Amino acid sequence: MTQNSSMSNVLPPVELRTPRASEREEMLAGKLYNPADPELTAMREKAGDLCTRFNALSRTDHAARAAVLGELLPGHGEDLDVMGPVFFDYGCHTTIGDRVFANFNFTVLDCAPVTIGDDVLFGPNVSLLPPMHPLRFQDRNVRKRPDGSSYDYEYGRPITIGSNCWFGGNVTVLGGVTIGEGCVIGAGAVVTHDIPPHTIAVGNPAHVLREITEADASALQEYAR
């Protein structure tokens, strides 16, 4: 048996420190928190109901769709265009700039702040995933209280996306990542680290392929003729 595996069997499961702030405050501060907290559970249920309502609306019912998005995403800017279906954990912890477009199956698990700039395009099946779970199963697994109720612990890391970015289909962005202004994230990329501004990033894990320069405009000239 290795030293690491021995230690994982000896160390007791982690428990939350006391005293502490509300679970929502601890969550938004990036601390370990209990997602089974009644306030957080009620917020997720409300967001889930709003997502269900939005996803069930006709694409032509623009007023109703805008009203639901306004309630789900009170921090969104002007001219938000969402195809749906959408899936948000909370919605209220996500800030979205102006003229943002999200294609089918946009998923945001905003247990930590998610900040999206202006003029960002999301292809289908893009997921923004702040939640983190402990690596040791002893700390991660669901537990039982004396009253029989279940709980577990997790934490979150914020995601920040600069303005003027384009995300291809099936991109996943993990918590703790900042993507600079003017980036293109290639289809299928899994973004685990920060991406500098005005670059193309591809792969799993995503890596910078190259910078975007004025030379990239020349390729479009043929289409404009």
N, C-alpha and C positions, 0 to 999 in steps of 0.2 A: 504493500500500500504506500502511495506517495505521501509526502508531507502535506501537500495541498488537500488530497482527499481525506487524510486523517483530520486535518483542521476543520474541514467542512462538516465532519461528523461530530466534532467536539463543540464547536461554537454553537450556542443556542440560537434559535430563530430571532431575528431582529424584532424589536418592539418599538413603537413610537415613543418619543420623549414626552415628558410632561413637566410643567404645564405647556400648553401649546395654543396657538390661535385656532380659528375655525378651520375645518378641513379644506374649505375653499381657499382661504388665505394661504394655508400651507401649500396647497396644490399649485397655486399661481406663483408662489415663491420658489418653486422647484424643489420643495422638500418632499420627503416620503409622506404619503397620505393614505387615508382609507376611502376608496371610492364608494363603499357601501354607506357612507354618511347620508342621512336622510335629506339634507339640503341638496347635495350633489345628485343624489338619485332623482329627486323631483325635477331638478334642472335638466338632466338627461332625458327624462321621460317627456318633459315639455318640448324639448328640441326634437325628440324622436317623433312626437305627434305632428309637429310643424313640418318636418321632412315628409312624413306620410301624406299630409294634406297637400303639400306642394307637388309631390310626385304623382298624385292622383288627378291633379287639375289638367284640363285640356290645354294644349299648347297655345290655343287661340284666346284663352281667358287671361289676357295680359294684366288686367287690373287686379284680379284675384291672386295671380302668381306674384305680382309686385308687392301686394299687401302681406302675403305670407313671408316672403323674403325679408321684408322690412321688420317683421316681428322676430324672425329667426336670426337675422344678421343686422342688428341695430347699428353696427359700426361700418356699414357699407356705403360707398360713395355713389356718385351719379352713374347712370347708364350701365348698371350691372346686368349682364346677360347670362343666364344659367339655363342650360338645356334640361337638366334633370335626367334621371333621378339624382338626388343629392343625399348625402349622409353626413350629419354633423353630430358630434357628441354634445356640444353646448351651444355653438353658434355665437353667443355673446362674447366669447373670448377671441373671436376672429375679427380683425380689422381689414377691410378691403377698400382699395382706392377707387378711382374713377375709371370707367370704360374697361372693366374686367370681364372676360368671357370664360365660362367654364363649360366644357362639353360634357357628354354623358358620364354618369357614375363618378361625380366629383365627391371625394371623401376627405373630411377634415376632422380628426379626433383631437379637438382643441382643449385638452386638459392643461395646456400651457398656452401662453399668448401666441397667436399666429398672425403675422402682419404681412399683408400683400400690397404692393405699390400700385401705381396707375398703369393702365394699358398692358395688363398681363393676360396672356392667352394660355389656357389650360386645355390640352387635348383630352380625349376620352380616357377614363379609368385612371386619372391622376389621384394619388393619395398623399396627403400631408399628415404625418404620424408623429406627434410629439410624445406619446406615452412610452415610458420605459418601465421594465420590470426587473427586479433583482436577479442577478445571475445564478445565485445559489438557490436550488429548489426549496431548501429549508426556509428561506426568506420569502420566496415567491408563491408557494402553494397556499390555497385557500385553507382557512382555519375556522374553528368553531368556538363561539363564546359559551359560557356556562348556560345561557338561556337557549342554546341551540341555533342561534343565528350565525350566518357565515360572514367572513370578511377576509380581505387580503390587502396587500400594500403595493403601491406603485408610485412612480414619480414622473414628472414631465420636463421636457426641455423645449424652449421656444423655437419657432421657425420664422425667419424673416426673409421675404422675397422682395427684391428691389423692383422698381418700375421697368416697363418695356421688356419684360422677359417672355419667352415662348417655351412651353413645355409640350413635348411630343406625347403621344399616347402611352399609357401604362408606365408613367414615371412615378416613382416612390421617393418621397423626401422624408428623411428621418429627423427626429428631434435634435435640437442643438445646432442646426444648420442655418447659415446665412448665405443666400444666393444674391450676388451683386446685380446691379442694374444692367439691363441690356443683354442678359445671357440667353442662350438657347440650350435647352436640356434635351438631348436626343431621346427618341422613343425607347422605352424599356429601361432607362437608366434608374439606378438606385443610388440616391445622393446621400452619402454618409458623412461628408465633410464640406466645409465652406467652398464655394465656387467664386472666383474673382470676377469683377464686372467685365462685360463685353467679351465673354468667351463662350465657346461651344464645349459642352461637357457630355460625355457618352459613357456607357458601360455600367458594369456591376462589379465592384463599386465604381461610381462615376469618377472619371478623371478628365482633366482639361485636355481637349483635343488641339485647340488652337484659339487664337484671338480672332475676333470679328473686326475687319478693317474696311476702309473705303473701297478696297478692291472687290469686296463682295457685292457692291452695287453694280459692277460692270456686267455681271452675269444676267441681270434683269433687263439690260438694254434691248436685247433681242425681242423680248416679250412686249416691250413698249413701242416697237416700231410698227 
